[in-house]
Structure formats: C-alpha cells, structure tokens
C-alpha cells in the first residue's frame, strides 16, 4: 500500500489523498475535464472516533472545572464560621498562656476628650462581657484601626449624643486592643447592663464573615488579663449584644463563635442579669 500523497489541484487547493483514491483520480483528472477534483473523505468509523474524542475532551474539561469548584466550596464551608457547626480547630485559645495584650491607649489613637465627665461607676469586678461589632469596615494596621475608631467616636458623640465612644474596649484586626472608656467607666451598650459589664466591640462587620483569628485570640487574652487584674469576675457571663438589646450586633458569624465558648450564657434581655 502506498502512503498518502499530497496532490495539488489546478485551482491551487491541496488535498491529501489516500492510496485507494489515487487510481480514481488518475482516471478523472486532466486539464480539460469538467469534473471537480474528488476531495478526500474520511471513513465513517474515523468520524465516529473523532466525535468520541471531542466528546471525551469536553467531558474531561467540565469534570476538571467541577472538581475545582467543589474544592473551593468545600474549603469555604470548612473554614466559615457563619454556621453553628464550628470545628474545634477554628476556635482560638480559650486560656492563653500570655500574660499581657497589646493595648492602644486613647492618646495613641487620638481620641477626643469626652463631652462631659463620666463617673467611674462600673462595678468591679464586672460580671458580664457584652460582645459587639462596630458595623464598620475592618482594619489590619494601627493607622487604619485608629482612624476607624476616631470615626466611630465622632459618630456616637456628634450624631447619637453620647458623652464618649460607647465601648469600653475595641479589638482590631491588627491584634491590638483599643481603649475606649476603659475598665472603670460604664459603657453605653445596653440599659440595665452598662454598670455591671465590659462592652467590647470587634472592629468590622461579622454577619457572614468571622473575625480574624488574631482578633479572637487577642480578645481571649484581654479577658484573661481582665480576670487576673480583678477587673472581671472569674465566673463572668459572656453574652452577645443582640441578647440584651434590639440589634444584629455582633453579627451572626461572631455570635455563633462566642456561643461555643465556656462562659457564654444562654439568656435574653433581663434574664441575663
């Protein structure tokens, strides 16, 4: 059997002819013939093979895309804290061995002075910790967190008429705690609780997205140090802002996390006292 040959037609087109086609061409192709040059045709079985190969390739591509998407979804589902079924590995240290946390005082974040003097009338040690979120953009640097804290203070003082920023402390994504009203002055988060609780806000919105791990761990260290300093009762109750006030704070994702911690109290409004 002769190998396939490349035949050049008068019109300049090229055709690849198999050996079984060349005899037929030799009978019909001449300069004066009106018959068109017979083009190469693939056998039916070869067309079937080609179709099958293309189909297999498409199925493979679709399969790879589906595999990648499933992997991304599984990773998000595993690490997300917006559900109640949090894995133990996601939770921060409940009792840190660290004996100190990073505190950014008011002068460092350039706080405004309070509109009016506030009495240091917070019960010591406080027996509640109210966890909130600021509802603002998150932050990961001292500069960002300081700016956001100043904006929050300005809004709460100028628009809401508070004497000062409402929170006792704030926790930034830069692994630092920002001083608000401090340990000794009552905050302004929830009636009936302000004089017996420390109000701590995570900087950011945590409805669907959890705080950074370093925020959670810094908050835990803050709680430990507060107990050691006698500012917080050793058997304190940990509650979400939404449990004692009509609000979405601290966001569903963050609330689902604190619900898994030992000091969390399953209560609502005045039953939390």
Protein Blocks (a to p, Z undefined) as FASTA:
>chain_A
ZZddddddfkopacdddfklmmmmmmmgcfklcbdcddddddfklmmmmmmmmmmmmmmm
mmmmmmmmmmmmmmmmmmpckbfkbcfklpccfbdfbfbdcdddfklnopacdfbdcddf
bccddfbdcdddehiacdfbfklmmmmmmmmmmmmmmmnopabdfbfbdcdfkopacdfe
bjmlccdfbghklmmcccdddedddfkbccdfklmmmmmmmmmmmmmnopacfkbccddf
klmcccfbebjklmmmmmmpmklccdehjllZZ
